[in-house]
Amino acid sequence: MTASVSNPYAGSPASKHTGIRIAVAVLGLATVVLGVVLLFNPVAAAKSLALLVGLAFIVGGLLEIAVGWDTRLRWVSAVLGAVLVVGGLLAIAWPDATLWAIALITGLSLLAHGVGRIALAVAMRHEVHNWGWLALAGAFGVLFGIAALAWPEATVLVLCLVLGAQITVFGLLITAAAFIPGGISSRVPAGA
């Protein structure tokens, strides 16, 4: 004989933030993988640098959009993501680009995205618990963007290392922010 007791959690809808956290995690991990490929396989990356730069920027841009999807300033995250996606598409669509052109695209995209990411993180500090992680990700973007612009005649190795480091750090910080209690999608309770 069994008791007919229903489980109060059965059929409970998943948190509306679960899908966003999963998307952020998947895109964050993809960003980390692309960054690691650039960091630890620069010789192979030299042959396809424009493609890897483009893919890294596109995945990073999609990650930016996913991070801001559930905020009141969704459109700002979409614009920041679009900056990276456009930079990625430019790098991919320009197959004969010189190293200087790729460094310029990389530097300007990282710098613009980093400044925007910092501004958005500060603007959302009352809504997003872990806004500091997002601001730190923007600061690294600014740092690596300046480095790429300061050395436009850099070798492929240096460019792979600079972009690989930025993409890896960005992916790790955003992924960490998604899984820290309070997460990037959680709202600060009223009156907090």
N, C-alpha and C positions, 0 to 999 in steps of 0.2 A: 504494500500500500504506500502510495506516495502522497505527500501533501501538495495541494494545488496552490502553491505560493508563487506569485509572479515576481520576477526580478525587477526592482525599480529602475535598473539601468538598461534593461533590455529595450531596444528600440529608441534609446536616447540619441538624439542627433549629435554628431561629432561637432566639436567646436568649430565655428566658422573660420578660425585662424589656422586650423590644422592644415588645410590645403595650401595656404600661403606659406606656412613653415616648411612643408614638404617641397614646394616649388623653390623656395629660397635655398633649402639644403641641397637639392639636386643641382641647381645652377651654381651654388657656391662650390660644391665639390667638382663640378665640371671646370670651373674657373681655376681651382687649385691644380687640377690635372694639367690644364693647358700651361699654367705658370711653371709647374715642375718640368714639363717637357722643354720649355724655353730655357729654364735654368740649368738642367742637367744634360741636355743634349743639344748644345748650341751649334755643333758642327752640322748635324742633320737639319737643325732649324735654319742654318744659313742658306740652305738650298730653297727653303720655302718660307722665308721670314715673313714676307708680305701676307701669305696665307695664314700663318700662325698668329701674326699680329691682328689680322682681320677677325679671325675666329675668336681670339681672346677678347677683343673689344665687343664683338657681337654678343657673346655669352655674358660678359660683364654688364653690357647694357640691358640685357634681358633680366639679369639679376637685380640691377638697380630698379627696374620697373616693378619686379616682384616684391622687392623690399618696401616700396612705397604704395603698393596697391591698396592697402586697407587704411590709408591715412586721409586726412582731410585735404592734404596738399598732393594728392595723387598726380595731378598734372605736372607738378614740379619734378617729381621722380620720373615721370614719363619723358620730360624734356631732358633731364640728366641722362637717362638711359639712351635716348635718341642721339645725344652727343657721341656716346661711345659706339652705338650701332652705325652711325654715319661714318665715323672714323674707321671702323672696321670694314664697312663696304668700300670706302675709298681705297684702303690698303689692298683689298682683294681685287677690286676692279682695275687697278693700275698695275698690271703684271710686270711692266718694265720700269717700275719706280726705282729711283736711285736710293741708296742708303740714306742720303741726306733727306730725301722726300719722306721716306718712311719714318725717320727720326722726327721730322717736323710734324707729321700727322700724329705720331705717338705723343710727342711732347705737348702739342696744343690740345689734343683730346684729353690727356691725363690732367693737364692744368685746369682746363675749363670744367671738367667733371669734378675734380677735387675741390675747387672753390665752391661750386654749386652744392656738392655733398656736405661740406662744412656748414654752409649757410642753411641748408635744409635741416640738418641735424640740430642746429641751434634753434631754428624756428619751431621745430617739433619737440623740443625738450620737455614740454609740459604734457605731451601726449604719448611719447615713446619712452619707456623705462630705460632702455639701454642706448640712449642717443649718443653717449660718449664714444661707444664703439663705432658708430656711424661717422662721427666727426673725425675719429682717428683714421678710419679708412680714407676719408677725404684728405686728411693731412698727408698721408702716404702718397696719395695721388698727386698732390701738389709737389711734394718733394721729388718724386720720380719724374714728373712732367718737366720740372725745372732742370733736372739732371739730363734728360733726353734733349732738351732745347740747348743746354749749355755745351753739349758735345755733339753737334749735328754731323760732324765728320768722323764720329766714333766707328769703331770696327763693328762688324756683325756680332761678335762675341759680347761686347759691352752693351749693345742695344738689346740682345737677347737676355742678358743678365738683368738689366734695368727693368725691362718690361716684365720679364719672368718674375722678378722679385715683387713688383707692384701688383701684378695679377694674383700671385700666390697670397700675398698679405691681404689684399682686398677680399679674396674668396674666403680665407680663414676667418677674418674679422666679421664678415657678414654672416657666415655660417655659425660662428660662435654666438653672435647676437641673436640668431634665430632660436638657439637652444638654451640660452640662459633663462632661468625663471623670470618671467615678466616679458621676455622676448621682444622682438621688434614690432610685433603686431599688437601687443597688449596696450590697452589704454591705461593711463593713470586714473585712478578713481577720482571722482569729483571731490574737491576739497583737499586733495593730497598736495 
